[in-house]
Amino acid sequence: MFEPNRVTFQSTMNDPEVRALIAAADGKLDALGFNEHGWRHANQVADVAWQLLQDLGLDSHLTELAKIAGLLHDIGNAISRRNHAATGALLAHAVLSRLGMPPDDIAVIIGAIGSHGDDHGSPGIATDPASAALILADKADVHRSRVRTDDVTHFDVHDRVGFAVLSSSVFASTATNAITLEILLDYRLASPREFQDLFRRQLAMCRQAAALLSRTFDVVIAEVATG
């Protein structure tokens, strides 16, 4: 049945307040020295969270809620990096309520956003499929395009290892009952051990999220040299 007032991913993405919050969040993190957290990251996380739940056979309504959560998950950074998952959930509640989303759907989205954060020593913990998909999509988005400079003389360890990642993808396999993160790494910039060590906490969050989805979590790193 056609629902003319249904809040969708597209209508959320087109909302002026949402656009302003994502831009402000990315600007604040740029000033603080963090990597890209703008439209590229928001859309990437949204698409991957949606795809993971699609591949696992969950219903289309839940997959769209996960996609909206992916879009909004970092808007709390517009206020502060500290506790950005909790503040982001509150901001999302206000936005989605204004747009007219049903309370039950809002609860799923803000629960996912509130569960994803790993700032200041507090790891995110998945509690349902939407929050699990969001954590997996968010923590798997490691790529050189998120590093704000390509000047290696200004790299810190996060820049160097992030810039070494030429491609990353996360996907669910029904054949192996696993969720797999595949990384293509320029070994001249960073080693697989460095990647695993630097992202140890994020990878642990992914394992917990995959377990909630009744899947194992595997990391496959292929090494190449470029340039």
DRENPA-3360 file (N, C-alpha, C; in nm, 2 decimals, always signed):
BEGIN
1 = MFEPNRVT = +0.09/-0.12/+0.00/+0.00/+0.00/+0.00/+0.09/+0.13/+0.00 ~ +0.05/+0.22/-0.08/+0.13/+0.35/-0.09/+0.11/+0.43/+0.04 ~ +0.22/+0.47/+0.10/+0.22/+0.55/+0.22/+0.28/+0.69/+0.19 ~ +0.21/+0.79/+0.15/+0.26/+0.91/+0.11/+0.35/+0.99/+0.21 ~ +0.32/+0.96/+0.34/+0.39/+1.03/+0.45/+0.50/+0.95/+0.52 ~ +0.52/+0.83/+0.46/+0.62/+0.74/+0.53/+0.76/+0.80/+0.52 ~ +0.83/+0.80/+0.64/+0.96/+0.85/+0.64/+1.06/+0.74/+0.58 ~ +1.13/+0.78/+0.48/+1.22/+0.69/+0.41/+1.36/+0.73/+0.42;
9 = FQSTMNDP = +1.45/+0.65/+0.38/+1.59/+0.69/+0.37/+1.61/+0.82/+0.29 ~ +1.55/+0.82/+0.17/+1.56/+0.93/+0.08/+1.51/+1.06/+0.15 ~ +1.39/+1.05/+0.21/+1.33/+1.17/+0.27/+1.42/+1.22/+0.39 ~ +1.48/+1.13/+0.46/+1.56/+1.17/+0.57/+1.69/+1.23/+0.52 ~ +1.75/+1.17/+0.41/+1.87/+1.23/+0.36/+1.85/+1.37/+0.30 ~ +1.73/+1.40/+0.25/+1.70/+1.53/+0.19/+1.66/+1.63/+0.29 ~ +1.65/+1.59/+0.41/+1.60/+1.69/+0.52/+1.71/+1.79/+0.54 ~ +1.68/+1.92/+0.54/+1.79/+2.02/+0.56/+1.86/+2.01/+0.69;
17 = EVRALIAA = +1.79/+1.98/+0.80/+1.85/+1.96/+0.93/+1.95/+1.85/+0.93 ~ +1.91/+1.74/+0.87/+2.00/+1.62/+0.86/+2.13/+1.66/+0.79 ~ +2.11/+1.73/+0.68/+2.23/+1.77/+0.60/+2.32/+1.86/+0.67 ~ +2.26/+1.95/+0.75/+2.34/+2.05/+0.83/+2.41/+1.98/+0.94 ~ +2.35/+1.88/+1.00/+2.41/+1.81/+1.12/+2.53/+1.72/+1.07 ~ +2.51/+1.66/+0.95/+2.62/+1.57/+0.90/+2.74/+1.66/+0.86 ~ +2.71/+1.77/+0.80/+2.82/+1.87/+0.76/+2.89/+1.92/+0.89 ~ +2.81/+1.96/+0.99/+2.87/+2.02/+1.11/+2.95/+1.91/+1.18;
25 = ADGKLDAL = +2.90/+1.79/+1.19/+2.98/+1.68/+1.25/+3.11/+1.66/+1.19 ~ +3.11/+1.65/+1.06/+3.24/+1.63/+0.98/+3.33/+1.75/+1.00 ~ +3.28/+1.87/+1.00/+3.36/+1.99/+1.02/+3.43/+1.99/+1.16 ~ +3.35/+1.95/+1.26/+3.41/+1.95/+1.40/+3.52/+1.84/+1.41 ~ +3.50/+1.73/+1.35/+3.60/+1.62/+1.36/+3.72/+1.66/+1.27 ~ +3.70/+1.73/+1.17/+3.82/+1.78/+1.09/+3.90/+1.87/+1.18 ~ +3.84/+1.96/+1.25/+3.91/+2.05/+1.34/+3.98/+1.98/+1.45 ~ +3.93/+1.86/+1.49/+3.99/+1.78/+1.60/+4.10/+1.69/+1.55;
33 = GFNEHGWR = +4.11/+1.68/+1.41/+4.22/+1.59/+1.36/+4.17/+1.45/+1.32 ~ +4.04/+1.43/+1.32/+3.99/+1.29/+1.29/+3.97/+1.28/+1.14 ~ +3.96/+1.15/+1.09/+3.94/+1.13/+0.95/+3.80/+1.17/+0.91 ~ +3.77/+1.15/+0.78/+3.64/+1.19/+0.72/+3.52/+1.12/+0.79 ~ +3.42/+1.20/+0.83/+3.30/+1.15/+0.88/+3.18/+1.22/+0.82 ~ +3.19/+1.26/+0.69/+3.09/+1.33/+0.62/+3.00/+1.25/+0.54 ~ +2.96/+1.30/+0.43/+2.86/+1.23/+0.34/+2.91/+1.10/+0.29 ~ +3.03/+1.09/+0.25/+3.08/+0.97/+0.20/+3.07/+0.85/+0.31;
41 = HANQVADV = +3.12/+0.88/+0.43/+3.11/+0.78/+0.53/+2.96/+0.75/+0.57 ~ +2.88/+0.85/+0.58/+2.74/+0.83/+0.62/+2.67/+0.74/+0.52 ~ +2.69/+0.77/+0.39/+2.62/+0.69/+0.29/+2.68/+0.55/+0.28 ~ +2.81/+0.54/+0.30/+2.88/+0.41/+0.29/+2.82/+0.32/+0.40 ~ +2.82/+0.37/+0.52/+2.77/+0.29/+0.64/+2.62/+0.25/+0.62 ~ +2.54/+0.35/+0.57/+2.40/+0.32/+0.54/+2.39/+0.21/+0.44 ~ +2.46/+0.21/+0.33/+2.45/+0.11/+0.23/+2.49/-0.02/+0.27 ~ +2.60/-0.03/+0.35/+2.65/-0.16/+0.39/+2.56/-0.22/+0.50;
49 = AWQLLQDL = +2.51/-0.14/+0.59/+2.42/-0.19/+0.69/+2.30/-0.25/+0.63 ~ +2.24/-0.18/+0.53/+2.13/-0.23/+0.45/+2.16/-0.36/+0.38 ~ +2.27/-0.36/+0.32/+2.31/-0.48/+0.24/+2.33/-0.60/+0.33 ~ +2.39/-0.58/+0.44/+2.42/-0.70/+0.53/+2.29/-0.76/+0.57 ~ +2.19/-0.68/+0.62/+2.06/-0.74/+0.66/+1.98/-0.79/+0.55 ~ +2.00/-0.73/+0.43/+1.93/-0.79/+0.31/+1.99/-0.93/+0.28 ~ +2.12/-0.94/+0.29/+2.19/-1.07/+0.26/+2.15/-1.18/+0.36 ~ +2.12/-1.13/+0.48/+2.09/-1.23/+0.59/+1.94/-1.26/+0.59;
57 = GLDSHLTE = +1.86/-1.20/+0.49/+1.72/-1.24/+0.48/+1.63/-1.17/+0.57 ~ +1.67/-1.05/+0.63/+1.57/-0.98/+0.71/+1.48/-0.90/+0.63 ~ +1.36/-0.86/+0.68/+1.26/-0.80/+0.61/+1.30/-0.65/+0.56 ~ +1.24/-0.61/+0.46/+1.28/-0.48/+0.39/+1.25/-0.36/+0.48 ~ +1.16/-0.37/+0.57/+1.13/-0.26/+0.66/+1.25/-0.24/+0.76 ~ +1.29/-0.35/+0.82/+1.40/-0.34/+0.91/+1.53/-0.30/+0.84 ~ +1.55/-0.35/+0.72/+1.67/-0.31/+0.65/+1.68/-0.16/+0.62 ~ +1.56/-0.10/+0.59/+1.56/+0.05/+0.57/+1.58/+0.12/+0.70;
65 = LAKIAGLL = +1.53/+0.07/+0.81/+1.56/+0.14/+0.94/+1.71/+0.14/+0.97 ~ +1.77/+0.03/+0.94/+1.92/+0.02/+0.96/+1.99/+0.11/+0.87 ~ +1.94/+0.13/+0.75/+2.00/+0.22/+0.65/+1.99/+0.37/+0.70 ~ +1.87/+0.40/+0.76/+1.86/+0.54/+0.81/+1.95/+0.56/+0.93 ~ +1.96/+0.45/+1.02/+2.05/+0.46/+1.13/+2.19/+0.48/+1.08 ~ +2.23/+0.42/+0.97/+2.37/+0.44/+0.92/+2.39/+0.58/+0.87 ~ +2.29/+0.64/+0.81/+2.30/+0.77/+0.77/+2.32/+0.87/+0.88 ~ +2.25/+0.85/+0.99/+2.25/+0.94/+1.10/+2.34/+0.91/+1.22;
73 = HDIGNAIS = +2.42/+0.80/+1.20/+2.49/+0.75/+1.32/+2.59/+0.84/+1.38 ~ +2.65/+0.93/+1.31/+2.75/+1.02/+1.36/+2.71/+1.16/+1.38 ~ +2.58/+1.19/+1.37/+2.54/+1.34/+1.38/+2.57/+1.39/+1.52 ~ +2.58/+1.31/+1.62/+2.62/+1.35/+1.76/+2.75/+1.43/+1.76 ~ +2.84/+1.40/+1.67/+2.97/+1.47/+1.66/+2.95/+1.62/+1.64 ~ +2.83/+1.66/+1.59/+2.80/+1.80/+1.57/+2.80/+1.88/+1.70 ~ +2.77/+1.80/+1.81/+2.78/+1.86/+1.95/+2.91/+1.84/+2.01 ~ +2.96/+1.71/+2.01/+3.09/+1.68/+2.07/+3.13/+1.54/+2.04;
81 = RRNHAATG = +3.25/+1.51/+2.02/+3.30/+1.38/+2.00/+3.27/+1.29/+2.13 ~ +3.28/+1.35/+2.24/+3.25/+1.27/+2.36/+3.11/+1.24/+2.37 ~ +3.08/+1.11/+2.39/+2.95/+1.05/+2.40/+2.86/+1.08/+2.28 ~ +2.93/+1.08/+2.16/+2.86/+1.12/+2.04/+2.75/+1.02/+2.00 ~ +2.76/+0.90/+2.04/+2.65/+0.80/+2.01/+2.52/+0.83/+2.08 ~ +2.54/+0.87/+2.21/+2.42/+0.90/+2.29/+2.36/+1.03/+2.24 ~ +2.44/+1.14/+2.22/+2.38/+1.26/+2.17/+2.33/+1.25/+2.03 ~ +2.39/+1.16/+1.95/+2.34/+1.14/+1.82/+2.20/+1.07/+1.82;
89 = ALLAHAVL = +2.18/+0.98/+1.91/+2.05/+0.92/+1.92/+1.94/+1.02/+1.96 ~ +1.98/+1.11/+2.05/+1.88/+1.21/+2.09/+1.85/+1.31/+1.98 ~ +1.95/+1.35/+1.90/+1.93/+1.43/+1.79/+1.84/+1.36/+1.68 ~ +1.87/+1.23/+1.66/+1.80/+1.15/+1.56/+1.65/+1.14/+1.60 ~ +1.63/+1.12/+1.73/+1.49/+1.12/+1.79/+1.41/+1.24/+1.75 ~ +1.48/+1.36/+1.77/+1.41/+1.48/+1.74/+1.38/+1.50/+1.59 ~ +1.48/+1.47/+1.51/+1.46/+1.48/+1.37/+1.35/+1.39/+1.32 ~ +1.36/+1.26/+1.36/+1.26/+1.16/+1.30/+1.12/+1.18/+1.36;
97 = SRLGMPPD = +1.11/+1.23/+1.48/+0.98/+1.27/+1.53/+0.92/+1.38/+1.45 ~ +1.00/+1.48/+1.42/+0.95/+1.59/+1.34/+0.90/+1.55/+1.21 ~ +0.98/+1.45/+1.15/+0.94/+1.40/+1.02/+0.82/+1.31/+1.02 ~ +0.78/+1.27/+1.14/+0.66/+1.19/+1.15/+0.68/+1.04/+1.15 ~ +0.79/+0.99/+1.18/+0.82/+0.85/+1.19/+0.75/+0.79/+1.31 ~ +0.69/+0.67/+1.30/+0.63/+0.60/+1.41/+0.73/+0.58/+1.53 ~ +0.68/+0.59/+1.65/+0.77/+0.57/+1.77/+0.84/+0.44/+1.77 ~ +0.78/+0.33/+1.73/+0.85/+0.20/+1.73/+0.97/+0.19/+1.63;
105 = DIAVIIGA = +0.95/+0.26/+1.52/+1.06/+0.27/+1.42/+1.17/+0.36/+1.48 ~ +1.14/+0.47/+1.54/+1.24/+0.56/+1.60/+1.32/+0.48/+1.70 ~ +1.25/+0.40/+1.78/+1.32/+0.33/+1.89/+1.43/+0.24/+1.83 ~ +1.40/+0.17/+1.72/+1.50/+0.09/+1.65/+1.62/+0.17/+1.61 ~ +1.60/+0.28/+1.55/+1.71/+0.36/+1.49/+1.79/+0.42/+1.60 ~ +1.73/+0.48/+1.70/+1.81/+0.55/+1.81/+1.88/+0.44/+1.89 ~ +1.82/+0.32/+1.91/+1.89/+0.22/+1.98/+2.02/+0.18/+1.90 ~ +2.01/+0.17/+1.77/+2.13/+0.13/+1.69/+2.23/+0.24/+1.70;
113 = IGSHGDDH = +2.19/+0.37/+1.69/+2.29/+0.48/+1.70/+2.35/+0.48/+1.83 ~ +2.27/+0.47/+1.94/+2.33/+0.47/+2.07/+2.42/+0.36/+2.11 ~ +2.41/+0.25/+2.03/+2.49/+0.13/+2.06/+2.62/+0.12/+1.98 ~ +2.64/+0.22/+1.89/+2.76/+0.20/+1.80/+2.89/+0.26/+1.85 ~ +2.88/+0.35/+1.95/+2.99/+0.44/+1.98/+3.11/+0.36/+2.05 ~ +3.23/+0.41/+2.02/+3.35/+0.35/+2.08/+3.44/+0.46/+2.12 ~ +3.38/+0.58/+2.15/+3.47/+0.69/+2.19/+3.50/+0.69/+2.34 ~ +3.62/+0.74/+2.38/+3.66/+0.75/+2.52/+3.64/+0.62/+2.59;
121 = GSPGIATD = +3.69/+0.51/+2.53/+3.70/+0.38/+2.60/+3.57/+0.31/+2.62 ~ +3.46/+0.35/+2.56/+3.33/+0.28/+2.58/+3.30/+0.21/+2.45 ~ +3.32/+0.08/+2.43/+3.29/+0.01/+2.31/+3.14/+0.00/+2.29 ~ +3.11/+0.00/+2.16/+2.97/-0.02/+2.12/+2.93/-0.17/+2.14 ~ +2.81/-0.19/+2.17/+2.76/-0.33/+2.19/+2.63/-0.35/+2.12 ~ +2.63/-0.44/+2.02/+2.51/-0.47/+1.95/+2.40/-0.54/+2.04 ~ +2.28/-0.50/+2.02/+2.17/-0.56/+2.10/+2.06/-0.61/+2.01 ~ +2.06/-0.59/+1.89/+1.96/-0.63/+1.79/+2.02/-0.63/+1.65;
129 = PASAALIL = +1.95/-0.68/+1.55/+2.01/-0.68/+1.42/+2.05/-0.55/+1.36 ~ +1.96/-0.45/+1.38/+2.00/-0.31/+1.33/+2.12/-0.26/+1.39 ~ +2.14/-0.27/+1.52/+2.26/-0.22/+1.58/+2.38/-0.30/+1.54 ~ +2.37/-0.43/+1.52/+2.48/-0.52/+1.48/+2.52/-0.48/+1.34 ~ +2.43/-0.46/+1.25/+2.46/-0.42/+1.11/+2.53/-0.28/+1.11 ~ +2.48/-0.19/+1.19/+2.55/-0.06/+1.20/+2.69/-0.06/+1.25 ~ +2.72/-0.14/+1.35/+2.85/-0.15/+1.40/+2.94/-0.22/+1.30 ~ +2.90/-0.32/+1.23/+2.98/-0.39/+1.13/+3.01/-0.29/+1.01;
137 = ADKADVHR = +2.91/-0.22/+0.97/+2.93/-0.13/+0.86/+3.02/-0.01/+0.89 ~ +3.00/+0.04/+1.01/+3.08/+0.16/+1.06/+3.23/+0.12/+1.08 ~ +3.25/+0.01/+1.15/+3.39/-0.02/+1.18/+3.46/-0.08/+1.06 ~ +3.39/-0.13/+0.96/+3.46/-0.18/+0.85/+3.49/-0.07/+0.75 ~ +3.45/+0.05/+0.77/+3.48/+0.16/+0.67/+3.61/+0.22/+0.70 ~ +3.72/+0.14/+0.66/+3.85/+0.19/+0.67/+3.90/+0.20/+0.53 ~ +3.95/+0.31/+0.49/+3.99/+0.33/+0.35/+4.07/+0.46/+0.33 ~ +4.16/+0.46/+0.24/+4.25/+0.58/+0.23/+4.18/+0.70/+0.19;
145 = SRVRTDDV = +4.06/+0.69/+0.13/+3.98/+0.81/+0.10/+3.93/+0.89/+0.22 ~ +3.94/+0.82/+0.33/+3.89/+0.89/+0.46/+4.00/+0.97/+0.52 ~ +4.13/+0.95/+0.48/+4.24/+1.03/+0.53/+4.24/+1.16/+0.46 ~ +4.25/+1.27/+0.54/+4.22/+1.40/+0.49/+4.34/+1.46/+0.42 ~ +4.46/+1.40/+0.42/+4.57/+1.45/+0.35/+4.65/+1.33/+0.29 ~ +4.71/+1.35/+0.17/+4.79/+1.25/+0.11/+4.94/+1.28/+0.13 ~ +4.97/+1.38/+0.21/+5.11/+1.41/+0.24/+5.16/+1.32/+0.35 ~ +5.24/+1.23/+0.31/+5.29/+1.13/+0.41/+5.37/+1.19/+0.52;
153 = THFDVHDR = +5.43/+1.30/+0.50/+5.52/+1.37/+0.60/+5.43/+1.42/+0.72 ~ +5.30/+1.43/+0.70/+5.21/+1.47/+0.80/+5.13/+1.36/+0.86 ~ +5.16/+1.23/+0.82/+5.08/+1.12/+0.87/+5.11/+1.09/+1.02 ~ +5.01/+1.06/+1.10/+5.03/+0.99/+1.22/+5.00/+0.84/+1.20 ~ +5.00/+0.76/+1.30/+4.99/+0.62/+1.27/+4.85/+0.58/+1.22 ~ +4.75/+0.66/+1.26/+4.61/+0.63/+1.21/+4.60/+0.67/+1.06 ~ +4.67/+0.78/+1.02/+4.67/+0.82/+0.88/+4.74/+0.72/+0.80 ~ +4.86/+0.68/+0.85/+4.94/+0.58/+0.77/+4.87/+0.45/+0.75;
161 = VGFAVLSS = +4.82/+0.39/+0.85/+4.75/+0.26/+0.83/+4.62/+0.28/+0.75 ~ +4.55/+0.39/+0.78/+4.43/+0.41/+0.70/+4.46/+0.43/+0.55 ~ +4.56/+0.50/+0.53/+4.60/+0.53/+0.39/+4.65/+0.41/+0.32 ~ +4.70/+0.31/+0.39/+4.75/+0.19/+0.34/+4.64/+0.10/+0.29 ~ +4.51/+0.12/+0.33/+4.40/+0.04/+0.29/+4.35/+0.09/+0.16 ~ +4.37/+0.01/+0.06/+4.33/+0.04/-0.08/+4.18/+0.01/-0.11 ~ +4.13/-0.09/-0.04/+3.99/-0.13/-0.05/+3.95/-0.21/+0.07 ~ +3.82/-0.19/+0.11/+3.77/-0.27/+0.22/+3.62/-0.30/+0.19;
169 = SVFASTAT = +3.58/-0.42/+0.22/+3.44/-0.46/+0.20/+3.40/-0.56/+0.31 ~ +3.28/-0.55/+0.35/+3.23/-0.65/+0.45/+3.10/-0.71/+0.40 ~ +3.09/-0.84/+0.41/+2.97/-0.91/+0.35/+2.94/-1.04/+0.43 ~ +2.82/-1.08/+0.42/+2.77/-1.20/+0.48/+2.76/-1.31/+0.38 ~ +2.81/-1.43/+0.42/+2.81/-1.54/+0.34/+2.72/-1.65/+0.40 ~ +2.62/-1.69/+0.33/+2.53/-1.80/+0.38/+2.60/-1.93/+0.37 ~ +2.70/-1.94/+0.27/+2.77/-2.07/+0.25/+2.86/-2.10/+0.37 ~ +2.92/-2.00/+0.43/+3.02/-2.02/+0.54/+2.97/-1.98/+0.68;
177 = NAITLEIL = +2.85/-1.93/+0.68/+2.79/-1.88/+0.81/+2.88/-1.77/+0.87 ~ +2.95/-1.70/+0.79/+3.04/-1.60/+0.84/+3.01/-1.46/+0.78 ~ +3.05/-1.36/+0.86/+3.06/-1.22/+0.80/+3.21/-1.19/+0.79 ~ +3.25/-1.15/+0.67/+3.39/-1.14/+0.64/+3.42/-0.99/+0.60 ~ +3.53/-0.95/+0.66/+3.59/-0.82/+0.63/+3.71/-0.85/+0.54 ~ +3.71/-0.80/+0.42/+3.82/-0.82/+0.33/+3.90/-0.68/+0.31 ~ +4.03/-0.68/+0.33/+4.11/-0.56/+0.32/+4.22/-0.59/+0.22 ~ +4.24/-0.49/+0.13/+4.35/-0.49/+0.04/+4.45/-0.38/+0.09;
185 = LDYRLASP = +4.57/-0.42/+0.13/+4.66/-0.34/+0.21/+4.79/-0.32/+0.13 ~ +4.83/-0.19/+0.12/+4.97/-0.16/+0.07/+5.07/-0.19/+0.18 ~ +5.14/-0.30/+0.16/+5.23/-0.34/+0.27/+5.35/-0.25/+0.29 ~ +5.38/-0.16/+0.19/+5.49/-0.07/+0.21/+5.46/+0.04/+0.31 ~ +5.33/+0.06/+0.33/+5.29/+0.16/+0.43/+5.25/+0.10/+0.57 ~ +5.20/-0.02/+0.57/+5.15/-0.08/+0.69/+5.15/-0.23/+0.68 ~ +5.17/-0.30/+0.78/+5.16/-0.45/+0.78/+5.02/-0.49/+0.83 ~ +4.98/-0.62/+0.80/+4.86/-0.67/+0.85/+4.86/-0.67/+1.01;
193 = REFQDLFR = +4.97/-0.69/+1.07/+4.97/-0.69/+1.22/+4.94/-0.55/+1.27 ~ +5.00/-0.45/+1.20/+4.97/-0.31/+1.24/+4.82/-0.28/+1.23 ~ +4.76/-0.32/+1.12/+4.62/-0.30/+1.10/+4.54/-0.37/+1.21 ~ +4.57/-0.49/+1.24/+4.50/-0.57/+1.34/+4.52/-0.50/+1.48 ~ +4.64/-0.46/+1.51/+4.66/-0.39/+1.64/+4.59/-0.26/+1.65 ~ +4.60/-0.18/+1.55/+4.54/-0.04/+1.55/+4.39/-0.05/+1.57 ~ +4.33/-0.15/+1.50/+4.18/-0.16/+1.50/+4.13/-0.27/+1.59 ~ +4.21/-0.31/+1.69/+4.18/-0.42/+1.77/+4.04/-0.40/+1.84;
201 = RQLAMCRQ = +4.01/-0.29/+1.89/+3.89/-0.27/+1.96/+3.77/-0.27/+1.86 ~ +3.79/-0.21/+1.75/+3.68/-0.21/+1.65/+3.65/-0.35/+1.60 ~ +3.76/-0.43/+1.58/+3.74/-0.57/+1.53/+3.67/-0.65/+1.64 ~ +3.70/-0.62/+1.76/+3.63/-0.69/+1.87/+3.48/-0.66/+1.87 ~ +3.45/-0.53/+1.84/+3.31/-0.50/+1.83/+3.24/-0.57/+1.72 ~ +3.31/-0.58/+1.61/+3.25/-0.65/+1.49/+3.23/-0.80/+1.53 ~ +3.32/-0.86/+1.60/+3.30/-1.00/+1.64/+3.17/-1.02/+1.72 ~ +3.15/-0.93/+1.82/+3.03/-0.93/+1.90/+2.91/-0.91/+1.82;
209 = AAALLSRT = +2.91/-0.81/+1.73/+2.80/-0.79/+1.64/+2.77/-0.91/+1.55 ~ +2.87/-0.97/+1.50/+2.85/-1.08/+1.41/+2.79/-1.20/+1.49 ~ +2.84/-1.22/+1.61/+2.78/-1.32/+1.70/+2.63/-1.30/+1.73 ~ +2.59/-1.18/+1.75/+2.45/-1.15/+1.77/+2.37/-1.19/+1.65 ~ +2.43/-1.18/+1.53/+2.36/-1.22/+1.41/+2.38/-1.37/+1.38 ~ +2.43/-1.44/+1.48/+2.46/-1.59/+1.47/+2.56/-1.62/+1.36 ~ +2.66/-1.53/+1.35/+2.77/-1.55/+1.25/+2.90/-1.54/+1.32 ~ +3.00/-1.60/+1.25/+3.14/-1.57/+1.29/+3.19/-1.45/+1.22;
217 = FDVVIAEV = +3.30/-1.39/+1.26/+3.36/-1.28/+1.20/+3.50/-1.31/+1.16 ~ +3.53/-1.29/+1.03/+3.66/-1.32/+0.97/+3.72/-1.20/+0.91 ~ +3.85/-1.18/+0.93/+3.92/-1.08/+0.86/+4.02/-1.14/+0.76 ~ +4.01/-1.10/+0.64/+4.10/-1.15/+0.53/+4.18/-1.03/+0.48 ~ +4.31/-1.03/+0.49/+4.40/-0.92/+0.45/+4.49/-0.96/+0.33 ~ +4.47/-0.90/+0.22/+4.56/-0.93/+0.11/+4.66/-0.81/+0.09 ~ +4.79/-0.84/+0.07/+4.89/-0.74/+0.06/+4.94/-0.72/-0.08 ~ +4.95/-0.59/-0.12/+5.00/-0.55/-0.25/+5.09/-0.43/-0.23;
225 = ATG = +5.16/-0.40/-0.34/+5.24/-0.27/-0.34/+5.19/-0.19/-0.46 ~ +5.18/-0.06/-0.43/+5.13/+0.03/-0.54/+5.23/+0.14/-0.56 ~ +5.21/+0.21/-0.68/+5.30/+0.32/-0.71/+5.43/+0.28/-0.77;
% end
